[in-house]
Amino acid sequence: MSVSDYLEIKGLSDDTPIFDSIYSGQTRIIPADQLEAAKEYLKRKIAKARPNQVGRYQDVLENLQSVVKAPDGTQSVELTKEQSRELARLARERKYRAYADQFCSDDILKWNDYINRGLKAGATAAVITFSIKMLPVIKKMISELIEQGEIDCDTLKASGLDAIPATTESFLRGGVAAVLTLGYETGKFGDIFKLIKPEQVPSVIGALTVVTFSIIKDAYSLATHKITPQEFMLNTQQTFFITACAVGTGIWVQTLFPLMPFAYFLGNIVGTVVGSLTFKVIDNIFVALCVENGYTFFGLVKQDYTLPEEVLKELNIDWQQVDSLSIDTTRIDECEIDCINIDECDADYIKMMSRGVFKIHHIGYLYK
């Protein structure tokens, strides 16, 4: 077959540069430890090649590099053949971490990237939740439309409004989970996940999502004065403790029984129950210690020494709340107190006060 016949079969014109390299003008990337040897090889090929073959070898030589360079001067890192093989092995074993090998920089992802990922994931979760919530209602509406020829718009509207809180919660949970996942993938958490197996990372991220969402929810309640600072701290401590027990027990059971289905799930349930009971016991001991000794532990417990209103009424004291009061000091050299004789005392009138808990981590006088 002649060259002209070949070009005609392939649909090429006669002026097609058939001796040019397939990747003419493009950069070729090879391992860094092979770059110099490859250039020497190409120079030898050029010296011995026929005139119509020199151009292709020269093109490869001029475009041969060990890094990828951008027009603004940014370039990739070099890799040797052995480094490439090691990265491929880690990728197959699902142990590869880009941030540990200088392949991920803080300059690559900005905060708006995290926000965009969170918004997309949150919107997806919200749509799914709203659809699940409304599916039974829509099915019922269709049945009523077929049977009665009309639907109750008020019921549909009320059902939609009822689904909004769950939808909003799903949006926040999905957004938080997406941001945490992206932070893990880009190495924002540093060495936190090094001791965790790759297959256990989703469970840990799920637990972090629960903790983060719980803190956000309680922080909003605290800002709107729906809960006290002591309640906020108690809820945060309880969430951290129970979540740690659940995740830890789940990973432990999964490690002991790697072939058992739902091993992590069962361990998570057991850890949640044990963590809840243990936290209650620890908190009761902690509060009892505060009641007995008056400790506040840097504001975790509030100690209130104000007398109850019932006691003030019994003492015929007209109590008024005063923000500030300035009293002049009076020096008394001597004070004489007349003796008071009490002939009888009504024992039924005597009432006792004791220190105790009357709010969450709020200790004061209890009137009995």
C-alpha positions in Angstrom: 0.0 0.0 0.0 1.3 3.4 -1.0 1.3 6.4 1.3 -1.4 8.1 -0.8 -3.6 5.0 -0.6 -3.2 4.9 3.2 -4.0 8.5 3.6 -7.1 8.1 1.4 -8.4 5.1 3.5 -7.8 7.0 6.7 -9.5 10.1 5.3 -6.4 12.3 5.6 -5.1 14.8 3.1 -1.8 14.6 1.3 -0.2 17.4 3.4 -0.8 15.5 6.7 2.5 15.4 8.7 2.5 11.6 9.0 6.0 11.5 10.5 5.1 13.8 13.4 4.7 12.5 16.9 1.1 11.5 17.9 1.4 14.0 20.9 3.2 16.7 18.9 3.5 19.9 20.9 2.2 18.4 24.2 4.3 18.0 27.4 5.3 14.5 28.2 5.7 13.6 32.0 7.9 10.8 33.2 9.4 9.9 36.6 12.0 12.3 37.8 14.7 9.6 38.2 14.3 8.7 34.5 14.4 12.2 33.0 18.1 12.6 32.3 18.5 9.1 31.0 15.5 9.6 28.7 17.0 12.8 27.3 20.3 11.1 26.6 18.5 8.2 24.8 16.6 10.7 22.6 19.8 12.5 21.7 21.3 9.2 20.5 18.1 8.4 18.5 18.3 11.8 16.8 21.9 11.3 15.9 21.1 7.9 14.2 17.6 8.6 12.9 16.6 9.2 9.2 15.9 12.8 8.3 12.1 12.3 8.3 12.2 10.8 11.8 14.4 13.5 13.5 11.5 15.9 14.0 9.4 13.5 16.1 12.3 12.7 18.4 13.2 16.4 18.7 9.6 17.2 19.7 9.7 14.7 22.5 13.0 15.9 23.7 11.9 19.5 23.8 8.6 18.7 25.7 9.9 16.1 28.1 9.5 17.1 31.8 9.2 15.5 35.2 6.6 18.1 36.5 3.4 19.8 35.2 3.8 23.6 34.9 1.0 26.1 34.7 1.3 29.5 32.8 1.4 31.3 36.2 4.4 29.4 37.3 2.6 26.9 39.5 4.0 23.4 39.1 3.5 19.9 40.5 5.9 17.9 42.7 8.3 15.4 41.2 7.8 11.7 41.5 10.2 8.8 41.1 9.1 5.5 39.7 9.3 3.9 43.2 7.2 6.7 44.7 4.6 6.3 42.0 4.4 2.5 42.7 4.1 3.2 46.5 1.2 5.7 45.9 -0.5 3.2 43.7 -0.2 0.5 46.4 -1.6 2.8 49.1 -4.5 3.8 46.8 -5.4 0.1 46.2 -5.3 -0.5 49.9 -7.5 2.6 50.5 -4.7 4.1 52.7 -3.7 7.0 50.5 -3.9 10.5 52.1 -3.2 13.3 49.7 -2.4 15.9 52.3 0.4 13.7 53.7 2.2 13.7 50.3 2.1 17.5 49.5 -0.6 16.9 47.0 -3.1 19.1 48.8 -2.6 22.7 49.9 -4.6 25.2 51.8 -4.5 27.3 48.6 -6.4 24.7 46.7 -9.6 24.9 48.7 -11.1 28.1 50.2 -13.8 28.5 52.8 -16.4 29.1 50.0 -15.6 25.6 48.7 -16.5 24.1 52.1 -19.6 26.3 52.2 -20.7 25.2 48.7 -20.2 21.5 49.4 -22.2 21.9 52.7 -25.0 23.8 50.9 -25.3 21.2 48.2 -25.2 18.2 50.6 -27.7 20.0 52.9 -30.1 20.8 50.1 -30.0 17.1 48.9 -30.7 15.9 52.5 -33.5 18.4 52.9 -35.2 17.4 49.6 -35.0 13.7 50.5 -36.4 14.3 54.0 -39.2 16.5 52.8 -40.1 13.9 50.1 -40.2 11.1 52.6 -42.3 13.1 55.0 -44.7 14.2 52.3 -45.0 10.9 50.4 -47.7 9.3 52.6 -49.6 12.6 52.7 -49.5 12.9 48.9 -50.6 9.3 48.5 -53.5 9.9 50.8 -54.4 13.1 48.9 -54.4 11.2 45.6 -56.7 8.5 47.0 -59.1 11.1 48.3 -59.0 12.8 44.9 -59.9 9.6 43.1 -62.7 8.7 45.6 -64.2 12.1 46.3 -63.1 14.2 43.4 -61.4 16.8 45.5 -58.6 17.2 48.1 -58.3 19.1 51.3 -55.8 21.9 50.7 -55.7 22.9 54.3 -54.5 19.4 55.3 -51.9 19.4 52.6 -50.6 22.8 53.8 -50.6 21.8 57.4 -48.6 18.6 56.6 -46.1 20.6 54.6 -45.6 23.0 57.6 -45.2 20.1 59.9 -42.4 18.7 57.7 -40.4 21.9 57.7 -38.6 21.4 61.1 -37.4 17.9 60.1 -36.4 19.2 56.7 -34.4 22.1 58.3 -32.7 19.7 60.7 -31.7 17.4 57.8 -30.3 20.4 55.9 -28.1 21.3 58.8 -27.0 17.7 59.4 -26.2 17.1 55.7 -24.2 20.3 55.5 -22.2 19.6 58.6 -21.4 16.0 57.5 -20.3 17.3 54.1 -18.0 19.9 55.6 -16.5 17.4 58.0 -16.0 14.9 55.2 -14.2 17.4 53.0 -12.1 18.5 55.9 -11.0 14.9 56.4 -10.3 14.4 52.7 -8.2 17.5 52.6 -6.3 16.9 55.8 -7.8 19.7 57.8 -8.0 17.4 60.8 -4.3 16.6 60.8 -3.3 13.4 62.7 -6.7 12.9 64.3 -7.8 10.1 61.9 -4.4 8.3 61.6 -5.3 5.7 64.3 -8.6 5.0 62.7 -9.1 2.5 59.9 -10.4 3.9 56.6 -13.6 1.8 56.8 -14.3 3.3 60.3 -13.9 6.9 59.2 -17.6 7.3 58.0 -18.8 6.2 61.5 -16.5 8.7 63.2 -17.6 11.5 60.9 -21.2 10.6 61.6 -20.5 10.8 65.4 -18.8 14.2 64.9 -21.8 15.4 62.9 -24.1 14.5 65.8 -21.9 16.3 68.3 -21.5 19.4 66.1 -25.2 19.6 65.3 -26.1 19.1 69.0 -23.7 22.0 70.0 -25.2 24.3 67.3 -28.7 23.5 68.4 -27.9 24.1 72.1 -26.0 27.2 71.3 -29.0 28.7 69.6 -31.2 27.8 72.6 -28.7 29.4 74.9 -28.6 32.6 72.7 -32.4 32.8 72.8 -32.4 32.2 76.6 -34.3 29.0 76.3 -31.7 27.2 78.4 -29.2 28.3 81.0 -25.4 28.2 80.6 -25.4 25.3 83.1 -27.8 23.3 80.9 -25.7 24.1 77.8 -22.6 22.7 79.5 -24.4 19.6 80.8 -25.9 18.8 77.3 -22.5 19.3 75.7 -20.7 17.0 78.2 -23.4 14.4 77.9 -23.3 14.4 74.1 -19.5 14.1 74.0 -19.5 11.3 76.6 -22.3 9.2 75.1 -21.0 9.7 71.5 -17.5 8.7 72.5 -18.8 5.6 74.3 -21.0 4.6 71.3 -18.2 5.1 68.7 -15.5 3.5 70.8 -17.7 0.4 71.6 -18.8 0.1 68.0 -15.2 0.1 66.7 -14.1 -2.3 69.5 -16.9 -4.8 68.6 -16.1 -4.5 64.9 -12.4 -5.2 65.5 -13.2 -8.2 67.6 -15.8 -9.6 65.1 -14.8 -8.3 61.7 -16.9 -10.9 59.8 -20.1 -10.4 61.8 -22.7 -8.3 60.0 -23.8 -5.1 61.8 -21.0 -5.5 64.4 -20.4 -1.8 64.6 -24.2 -1.1 64.7 -24.7 -3.5 67.6 -21.6 -2.1 69.5 -22.9 1.4 68.9 -26.2 0.6 70.5 -24.6 -1.0 73.5 -22.1 1.9 73.9 -25.0 4.4 73.8 -26.9 2.6 76.6 -23.8 2.1 78.8 -22.7 5.7 78.2 -26.1 7.1 79.1 -26.3 5.1 82.4 -22.7 5.8 83.3 -23.0 9.5 82.6 -26.0 9.8 84.9 -24.2 8.1 87.8 -21.1 10.3 87.3 -23.2 13.4 87.1 -25.1 12.5 90.3 -21.9 12.0 92.2 -20.5 15.3 90.8 -23.6 17.3 91.9 -23.6 15.6 95.3 -20.0 16.7 95.8 -21.0 20.3 94.8 -24.0 20.3 97.2 -21.8 19.1 100.1 -18.8 21.3 99.6 -20.1 24.3 97.6 -18.0 23.8 94.6 -18.9 25.5 91.3 -16.2 24.0 89.0 -15.6 27.2 87.1 -19.3 27.9 86.6 -20.4 24.4 85.6 -22.6 24.4 88.7 -24.4 27.5 90.1 -24.5 28.0 93.8 -27.4 30.1 94.9 -27.5 31.4 98.5 -30.7 33.4 98.2 -33.3 32.5 100.8 -36.5 31.0 99.3 -39.5 33.4 99.0 -41.5 31.3 101.4 -38.9 31.8 104.2 -38.9 35.5 103.7 -42.7 35.6 104.0 -42.5 33.6 107.2 -40.1 36.1 108.6 -42.4 39.0 107.5 -39.6 40.5 105.4 -40.8 42.6 102.4 -38.1 41.6 99.9 -37.3 43.8 97.0 -34.7 43.2 94.2 -32.0 45.8 94.4 -29.3 46.0 91.8 -26.8 47.9 93.9 -26.9 49.2 97.5 -24.4 51.5 99.3 -24.5 51.4 103.1 -22.5 53.7 105.3 -20.3 52.0 107.9 -21.3 52.4 111.6 -18.9 51.6 114.4 -20.6 50.3 117.6 -18.4 50.2 120.7 -20.8 48.4 122.8 -24.2 46.7 122.4 -26.4 45.5 125.2 -29.0 42.9 124.4 -31.9 42.3 126.8 -32.6 38.7 127.7 -35.6 37.1 126.1 -37.5 34.4 128.0 -39.5 32.0 125.8 -42.1 30.2 127.8 -43.2 27.8 125.2 -42.4 27.0 121.5 -44.7 25.5 118.9 -42.8 22.7 117.5 -45.1 22.5 114.4 -43.9 26.0 113.4 -40.3 24.9 113.1 -39.4 24.2 109.5 -36.1 23.2 108.1 -34.1 24.3 105.1 -31.4 22.3 103.3 -29.1 22.6 100.3 -30.2 20.8 97.2 -30.7 20.8 93.4 -33.8 22.6 92.2 -32.7 23.2 88.6 -30.2 21.5 86.3 -26.8 22.1 88.0 -28.4 24.8 90.0 -28.0 24.4 93.8 -29.8 26.4 96.4 -31.9 26.3 99.6 -34.9 24.0 99.6 -37.7 24.9 102.0 -39.3 22.0 103.8 
